Amino acid sequence: MHMKQALDHIAWMFSDKIAAILRKRKIDYYLHKLLPEILQSTSFLTANGSLYIAFFCILRRILGKFYFWTPGFGAALPASYVAILIERKSRRGLLTIYMANLATETLFRMGVSRGTITPLRHGEVLLFCITAALFMFFFRCKDGLKGFTFSALKFIVGKEEIPTHSFAPEATFLRREKKGKYHEEVTQRMNIIAVTKKLVDKVCKHGPRHRCCKHYEDNCISYCIKGFIRMFSVGYLIQCCLRIPSAFRHLFTKPSRLLSLFYNKENFQLGAFLGSFVSIYKGTSCFLRWVRNLDDELHALIAGSLAGVSMMFYKSTTISMYLASKLVEAMYFKGIEAGKVPYFPHADSVIYAVSTAICFQAAVMEVQNLRPSYWKFLLRLTKGRFAVMNRKVLDAFGTEASMHFKDFVPKLDPRYTIEPPELPVERSWK
């Protein structure tokens, strides 16, 4: 769970930097633009926190007292809106999706805690199945997806699944045969690597392959197996890399913990999730080509939905809801391009402000309904100050605000309190 939380915040805070590395930006970007962009993002976070405290006090002064909505939602709404205007426009969409995803999850948790929503078993897996089906369908459609989303799916499922829309099975069959003859003429020294490669090639060449399939060098079975191995390795390495900082921190105190870097259950879970997703998608696509004797974009709906079951290996509400948010965003912009959906200026800033306000409302009134990773992020950002509110007085609103703060008693100055403050436990014994 800790690695999932780390992956969550790394994706949020540094996703544009990671994307820049993946796009292989020129050296000028790293020399002249990277540092200013980091400083701008830091200013945005600083302004968000500082303005929240300012509006917290301003509302208290104007209204004369606290209401249910003022400490969290009321103070965070204007603060977040002003702060997001400081951030770069290219980052606002990403931050909006992240916070909208987090706010939706928070509202869902609130509904569950109040008994108004009944959670569905394996609901995150079902949501991922639906999202994966639509994503893969748009991936197969002409001009369905663009930019980083298209590149990411191309990396995951492979370029063989990219539609050409000028597809002639006979021409592909001839081209595949030509490649096959070329590989048969290649000779290598007989060593262990050569023998292994020879066995793999034998399995790949002498097996079923439909003429509509574009994986020219492999048959359908080996195509799925290779896809599983490749993405399993990627998932395994991602989790290993995330564990490197914590493992090396205990290098001298507990050297045995280095073994957990390689033999951790979550490493294999993420690998199994990614590997099975790709292999199920590819296997289903090949099967449908054999059954229907054609390559159709509609196959992606069935293959994507079945591949979504792979999330059983690595259940994550965060991943499911984030991808669902990205899907809604993609469909919204496609609607704008088609002229069927109106464009709202500054909608990303407004959605970010409302979403952040909802999360801050939960952070003040009902921390138990906030995603734990985001609560820890707020504590790190404020050096623990978010936890020193006098939440016992907020219990009057009926949200059990002090559920996780039963032993905390703030040290208040009696000169600035209406009623005498409760003494801390350690003082009451003196």
C-alpha positions in Angstrom: 0.0 0.0 0.0 2.9 2.4 0.8 4.3 1.9 -2.7 0.9 2.6 -4.3 0.8 5.8 -2.3 4.3 6.7 -3.4 3.5 6.0 -7.0 0.3 8.1 -6.7 2.2 11.3 -5.6 5.2 10.8 -7.9 2.7 10.7 -10.8 1.0 13.8 -9.6 4.0 16.0 -8.7 6.5 15.0 -11.4 4.4 13.6 -14.2 5.2 16.5 -16.6 8.9 16.1 -15.8 8.7 12.4 -16.4 6.8 13.1 -19.6 9.6 15.5 -20.7 12.2 12.8 -20.2 10.2 10.3 -22.1 9.8 12.8 -25.0 13.6 13.2 -24.9 13.6 17.0 -24.6 16.6 18.9 -25.8 19.4 19.9 -23.4 18.2 23.6 -23.5 15.0 22.6 -21.7 16.9 21.1 -18.7 19.4 24.1 -18.7 16.9 27.0 -19.0 13.3 25.9 -18.3 13.3 23.0 -15.9 14.4 24.9 -12.8 12.0 27.9 -13.4 9.1 25.5 -13.9 9.9 23.7 -10.6 10.1 27.1 -8.8 6.8 28.1 -10.3 5.2 24.8 -9.1 6.7 25.4 -5.7 5.3 28.9 -5.6 1.9 27.5 -6.4 1.9 25.1 -3.5 3.2 27.8 -1.1 0.5 30.2 -2.2 -2.2 27.5 -1.8 -1.2 26.8 1.8 -0.6 30.4 2.8 -3.8 31.8 1.2 -5.8 29.0 2.9 -4.6 30.2 6.3 -5.4 33.8 5.3 -8.9 33.1 4.2 -9.4 30.9 7.2 -8.9 33.9 9.5 -10.7 36.3 7.1 -13.9 34.3 7.2 -13.7 33.9 10.9 -13.4 37.6 11.3 -16.2 38.5 8.8 -18.8 35.8 10.0 -17.9 36.1 13.7 -17.9 32.3 14.2 -17.2 29.0 12.4 -19.9 27.3 10.4 -19.7 23.7 9.1 -18.4 24.8 5.7 -16.0 27.7 6.6 -12.9 26.0 8.1 -12.5 23.7 5.1 -14.5 24.3 2.0 -15.0 28.1 2.5 -11.4 28.9 3.1 -9.9 26.6 0.6 -12.1 27.5 -2.4 -10.8 31.1 -3.0 -7.3 30.1 -1.9 -7.1 27.3 -4.4 -8.5 29.3 -7.2 -6.0 32.1 -6.8 -3.1 29.7 -6.3 -3.9 27.7 -9.5 -3.6 30.9 -11.5 0.1 31.0 -10.5 0.7 27.5 -11.9 1.6 27.0 -15.6 -1.3 26.5 -17.9 0.2 23.2 -19.1 0.1 21.9 -15.6 -3.4 23.0 -14.6 -5.2 20.2 -16.5 -3.1 17.5 -14.9 -3.7 19.0 -11.4 -7.4 19.4 -12.1 -7.7 15.7 -13.1 -5.8 14.6 -10.0 -7.8 16.7 -7.6 -11.1 15.9 -9.2 -10.3 12.2 -8.9 -9.4 12.7 -5.3 -12.5 14.8 -4.5 -14.7 12.2 -6.2 -13.2 9.4 -4.1 -13.6 11.6 -1.0 -17.3 12.2 -1.7 -17.7 8.5 -2.2 -16.1 7.7 1.2 -18.4 10.3 2.8 -21.4 8.7 1.3 -20.4 5.3 2.5 -19.7 6.5 6.0 -23.1 8.1 6.1 -24.9 5.1 4.8 -26.2 6.8 1.6 -23.9 4.8 -0.7 -23.4 1.0 -0.7 -20.0 0.1 -2.0 -19.8 -2.5 -4.8 -17.5 -5.4 -4.3 -14.6 -5.2 -6.7 -16.0 -1.9 -7.9 -12.6 -0.5 -8.8 -12.0 -3.6 -11.1 -15.4 -3.1 -12.8 -14.6 0.6 -13.3 -11.2 -0.3 -14.8 -12.8 -2.8 -17.1 -15.2 -0.2 -18.5 -12.4 2.4 -18.8 -10.0 0.1 -20.4 -12.6 -1.0 -23.0 -13.3 2.6 -24.0 -9.6 3.6 -24.0 -8.6 0.7 -26.2 -11.5 1.4 -28.6 -10.4 5.0 -29.0 -6.8 3.8 -29.4 -7.9 1.6 -32.3 -10.0 4.3 -33.9 -8.5 6.7 -36.4 -7.6 10.0 -34.6 -9.2 8.5 -31.5 -6.4 9.4 -29.1 -3.5 11.8 -29.3 -0.4 12.9 -27.5 0.9 11.2 -24.4 -2.1 8.9 -23.9 -1.7 7.4 -27.3 2.1 7.0 -26.8 1.6 5.3 -23.4 -0.9 2.8 -24.8 1.4 2.2 -27.8 4.2 1.3 -25.4 2.0 -0.9 -23.3 0.2 -3.0 -25.9 2.7 -2.6 -28.7 2.7 -1.0 -32.1 1.2 -4.2 -33.7 -2.2 -3.1 -32.4 -2.1 0.3 -34.0 -4.7 0.5 -36.8 -3.5 1.3 -40.3 -7.0 1.8 -41.8 -5.6 0.7 -45.2 -5.3 -2.9 -44.2 -4.9 -5.6 -46.8 -4.6 -9.1 -45.3 -3.1 -10.6 -48.4 -0.3 -8.0 -48.6 0.5 -8.6 -44.9 0.6 -12.3 -45.5 3.2 -11.9 -48.3 5.2 -9.5 -46.3 5.3 -11.9 -43.3 6.4 -14.8 -45.5 9.2 -12.6 -47.0 10.4 -11.8 -43.4 10.2 -15.5 -42.5 12.5 -16.5 -45.3 15.0 -13.8 -44.3 15.1 -15.1 -40.7 15.6 -18.7 -41.9 18.8 -17.7 -43.8 20.4 -16.2 -40.7 22.9 -18.5 -38.9 24.5 -18.1 -35.5 27.1 -19.8 -33.4 25.8 -22.7 -31.4 26.0 -21.6 -27.8 23.5 -21.4 -25.0 22.0 -18.1 -26.3 21.8 -19.3 -29.8 20.1 -22.6 -28.7 17.6 -20.6 -26.6 16.9 -18.2 -29.5 16.5 -21.2 -31.9 13.9 -22.8 -29.6 12.0 -19.5 -29.3 12.1 -18.9 -33.0 10.8 -22.5 -33.6 7.9 -21.9 -31.3 7.2 -18.5 -32.9 7.3 -19.6 -36.5 5.6 -23.0 -36.4 2.3 -22.0 -34.8 -1.1 -20.6 -35.6 -1.2 -17.0 -37.0 -4.1 -15.4 -38.7 -3.5 -13.4 -41.8 -5.1 -10.3 -40.3 -2.6 -10.3 -37.4 0.2 -7.8 -37.8 2.7 -9.5 -35.5 4.8 -10.8 -38.4 7.6 -12.5 -36.5 5.5 -14.4 -34.0 2.5 -16.6 -34.0 -0.5 -15.7 -31.9 0.5 -17.8 -28.9 4.1 -16.5 -28.6 2.8 -13.0 -29.3 0.8 -13.1 -26.1 3.5 -14.8 -24.1 6.1 -12.3 -25.1 3.7 -9.4 -24.3 3.2 -10.8 -20.8 6.9 -11.2 -20.1 7.7 -7.8 -21.4 5.2 -5.9 -19.3 5.7 -8.1 -16.3 9.3 -7.1 -16.3 8.3 -3.4 -16.6 5.9 -3.6 -13.7 8.5 -5.5 -11.6 11.2 -2.9 -12.3 8.9 0.0 -11.5 8.2 -1.3 -8.0 11.9 -2.1 -7.5 12.8 1.5 -8.4 10.2 2.9 -6.0 11.7 0.8 -3.2 15.3 1.9 -3.8 15.3 5.0 -1.6 13.7 3.3 1.5 16.0 0.2 1.0 19.2 2.2 0.9 18.2 4.2 3.9 18.5 1.0 5.9 21.6 -0.2 4.1 23.8 -0.1 7.2 21.3 -0.6 10.0 19.3 -3.5 8.4 21.2 -4.9 5.4 18.7 -7.8 5.2 16.0 -5.3 4.0 17.8 -5.0 0.7 16.4 -8.4 -0.2 12.9 -6.9 0.0 13.9 -4.8 -2.9 13.6 -7.8 -5.1 11.4 -10.2 -3.3 8.4 -8.1 -2.4 4.9 -9.2 -3.1 3.9 -5.8 -4.6 6.7 -6.1 -7.2 5.1 -9.3 -8.5 1.5 -7.9 -8.2 2.2 -4.9 -10.4 4.1 -7.1 -12.8 1.2 -9.6 -13.0 -1.3 -6.8 -13.4 0.5 -5.2 -16.4 1.6 -8.5 -17.9 -1.8 -10.1 -17.8 -3.5 -7.0 -19.1 -1.4 -7.0 -22.2 -1.5 -10.8 -22.8 -5.3 -10.9 -22.3 -5.9 -8.0 -24.6 -3.6 -9.4 -27.3 -5.0 -12.9 -26.9 -8.6 -11.8 -27.1 -7.8 -9.6 -30.2 -6.1 -12.5 -32.0 -9.0 -14.9 -31.1 -11.6 -12.4 -32.5 -9.6 -12.1 -35.7 -9.7 -15.9 -36.1 -13.4 -16.1 -35.3 -14.6 -13.2 -37.5 -11.8 -13.4 -40.1 -11.2 -9.6 -40.0 -9.6 -6.9 -37.9 -12.2 -4.6 -36.5 -12.0 -1.6 -34.0 -14.9 -3.1 -32.1 -12.7 -6.0 -31.1 -10.9 -3.5 -28.8 -14.1 -3.1 -26.7 -14.3 -6.8 -25.9 -10.5 -7.2 -25.5 -10.2 -4.1 -23.3 -13.0 -5.1 -21.0 -11.7 -8.6 -20.5 -8.1 -7.3 -20.0 -9.4 -5.1 -17.2 -10.0 -8.1 -15.0 -6.2 -8.1 -14.6 -6.6 -5.5 -11.9 -7.5 -8.3 -9.6 -3.8 -8.7 -9.2 -3.2 -5.1 -8.2 -6.4 -3.5 -7.0 -6.2 0.3 -6.9 -9.0 2.7 -6.6 -6.6 5.5 -7.4 -5.6 4.1 -10.8 -9.2 3.2 -11.7 -10.5 6.7 -10.9 -7.6 8.5 -12.4 -8.0 6.7 -15.7 -11.7 7.3 -15.6 -11.1 11.0 -15.2 -8.6 11.0 -18.1 -11.2 9.2 -20.2 -13.9 11.8 -19.4 -11.4 14.6 -20.2 -10.5 12.9 -23.6 -14.2 12.5 -24.5 -14.9 16.1 -23.5 -12.2 17.5 -25.7 -13.4 15.2 -28.6 -16.9 16.6 -28.1 -15.5 20.1 -28.3 -13.6 19.3 -31.5 -16.8 17.8 -33.0 -18.8 21.0 -32.0 -21.2 19.0 -29.8 -20.0 20.2 -26.4 -19.5 23.9 -25.4 -16.1 25.1 -24.3 -16.0 26.7 -20.8 -13.0 29.1 -20.3 -11.1 28.6 -17.1 -13.1 25.4 -16.3 -10.0 23.6 -15.2 -9.2 26.3 -12.6 -12.8 26.3 -11.2 -12.9 22.5 -11.1 -9.5 22.4 -9.3 -10.6 25.0 -6.8 -13.9 23.1 -6.0 -12.1 19.7 -5.8 -9.4 21.0 -3.5 -12.0 22.7 -1.3 -13.8 19.4 -0.9 -10.6 17.6 0.1 -9.7 20.3 2.6 -13.3 20.1 4.0 -12.6 16.4 4.6 -9.1 17.1 6.0 -10.7 19.4 8.6 -14.0 17.7 9.4 -13.6 14.0 8.7 -10.0 12.9 8.1 -11.1 9.3 8.1 -12.8 9.8 4.8 -9.8 11.3 3.1 -7.3 9.3 1.1 -4.5 8.4 3.6 -1.7 9.2 1.1 -3.1 12.8 0.6 -3.5 13.3 4.3 0.2 12.4 4.7 1.1 14.7 1.9 -0.7 17.6 3.7 1.2 16.8 6.9 4.5 16.8 5.1 3.7 20.0 3.3 2.7 21.8 6.6 5.2 20.0 8.8 2.4 18.4 10.8 0.5 21.7 11.5 -2.6 20.4 9.8 -3.0 17.9 12.6 -2.9 20.4 15.5 -6.4 21.8 15.0 -8.7 21.6 18.0 -11.0 19.0 16.3 -12.8 18.1 19.6 -14.9 21.3 19.3 -15.7 20.3 15.6 -17.4 17.2 16.8 -20.5 19.3 17.4 -21.1 19.2 13.6 -21.5 15.4 13.8 -18.7 14.3 11.5 -16.5 12.7 14.2 -13.7 15.1 13.4 -11.6 14.0 16.4 -11.9 10.3 15.6 -8.1 10.0 15.0 -7.2 12.8 17.5 -8.7 11.6 20.7 -5.5 12.1 22.7 -4.7 15.5 21.3 -5.3 18.6 23.5 -4.2 21.9 22.1 -2.3 24.4 24.3 -4.5 27.5 24.1 -4.0 30.9 25.6 -7.0 31.6 28.0 -6.9 35.3 27.1 -8.2 34.5 23.6 -10.8 31.8 24.4 -14.4 32.2 25.2 -14.4 29.2 27.6 -11.4 28.0 29.7 -9.4 25.6 27.6 -9.1 21.9 28.6 -5.7 21.3 30.1 -3.4 18.7 28.6 -3.3 15.3 30.2 0.3 15.7 31.4 -0.6 19.0 33.2 -3.7 17.8 34.9 -1.6 15.4 37.0 0.5 18.1 38.4 
